[in-house]
Amino acid sequence: MRYVAILRTPGALAFCAAGLLARAGGAMVGIGIVLMVSSLYGSYGWAGAVVASNSIAWGVGNAILSNLVDRFGQRRIMLPANIVSNLTLLSLVACGIAHAPVWVLFVPAVASGLTGGSATAMVRARWNHALPEPQQLHTAYSLESTLDELTFIVGPVAAAWLATAVHPSAGLVVPGILGLVGAFVFYQVLVASQPPVRARTKRAPGEARHRQTFILAIGGVALVVAVTVFVGMTFGSIDVSAVAATTAWGARDRSGLVLAAMSAGSAIAGLAYGLRTWVWPLRKRFTSGMVIFACLLVLLLLAHSVPVLAVCGFVAGFAVAPTLINANSLMGTLVPVERLTEGLSWVGTALGFGVSIGSSVAGRLIDLSGYRAGYLTVLVCAAAGAVLVLAGTRTLRAHSSG
């Protein structure tokens, strides 16, 4: 089996497992903030705004950190950054418990986001260093997307249970602790599997421009990033909308189950996607995946109960992992190899920006008009992403080698 084969690569199983631990708590942070702030401060609007500040800061910080990682290495940059990120996340919990003025929450939320970085991009960079064949790399990226979805299956359920059964802030304590432990193992203990820092010298004249230019100016990169922003906007608005909908139905403690159902559908699709050898060009798979994703999200409007919403989310999730796999794979064909971590991190940065916008907008609209306004936000964001990727097919054809 392809997944077994790549995990037999020396060091791969260890860094794959440690990378999963390092990012395991990330899936709990967004819904954890929504549950804590909406419960302690009584506003989905403020909850969405705090999530937005964290996500925007994460996006900005991730772009900066990934560039530094390509220059100085993962351990040197990411270990201290992750320590700061998780300690400030725990300080956000302390502010919530103390019922500090709501504006105070933005300080640790921003600090935690700025220093969080993308463990997912770091794992993918290690796979890129460890595996020589493109098909092996496709399988590895599919595995990582599936593991990402696994965290989103377990994380929201755990966060919702902790916030409702233990304390509204408990859903943020666990990711803070997991992040500290995971960062130490991944960045400090497993040094051998980290990709070497590649010198940015002696490049061909045509490649020198890519070496020096702002990465979004490289052909096709901005389009992939922009489309991924809209994907992130759907995620952010879905998070807030799921909490609002289940609360309206008297089942707030099941909000995590709804999000987990969507991630389960995505995980299954991701595993299946990685097992297949694709002849269809990568750019066409990226385009069709985004369009299918937008179409499937229409199902969310049919939901009137937790079970129906979970089923609709499960089906819509089938398009998530393949779309993100294709986005990361496309980035690998667009950017020079010595800027791979930076390129992969921009996919995560785009998702972070999108989540921040989607959660903030959806939160405000839900406060005004109820949870259905949140799901309409989801559909508008997904449709905009589909239109953008269709409009950019010529750009992808011109710059992508896949």
HELIX and SHEET records of a PDB file:
HELIX    1   1 ARG A    2  LEU A    7  1                                   6    
HELIX    2   2 ALA A   12  ALA A   24  1                                  13    
HELIX    3   3 GLY A   26  TYR A   41  1                                  16    
HELIX    4   4 TYR A   44  PHE A   72  1                                  29    
HELIX    5   5 GLN A   74  ILE A   97  1                                  24    
HELIX    6   6 VAL A  102  LEU A  114  1                                  13    
HELIX    7   7 ALA A  119  ALA A  130  1                                  12    
HELIX    8   8 PRO A  134  ALA A  165  1                                  32    
HELIX    9   9 ALA A  170  ALA A  183  1                                  14    
HELIX   10  10 PHE A  184  VAL A  189  3                                   6    
HELIX   11  11 PRO A  205  GLN A  212  1                                   8    
HELIX   12  12 ILE A  215  ALA A  217  5                                   3    
HELIX   13  13 VAL A  221  ALA A  248  1                                  28    
HELIX   14  14 ARG A  252  ARG A  254  5                                   3    
HELIX   15  15 SER A  255  LEU A  275  1                                  21    
HELIX   16  16 LEU A  282  LEU A  296  1                                  15    
HELIX   17  17 LEU A  297  LEU A  302  5                                   6    
HELIX   18  18 VAL A  306  ALA A  316  1                                  11    
HELIX   19  19 GLY A  317  ALA A  319  5                                   3    
HELIX   20  20 VAL A  320  LEU A  334  1                                  15    
HELIX   21  21 VAL A  337  ARG A  339  5                                   3    
HELIX   22  22 LEU A  340  SER A  369  1                                  30    
HELIX   23  23 TYR A  371  ALA A  391  1                                  21    
HELIX   24  24 THR A  393  HIS A  399  1                                   7    
END                                                                             
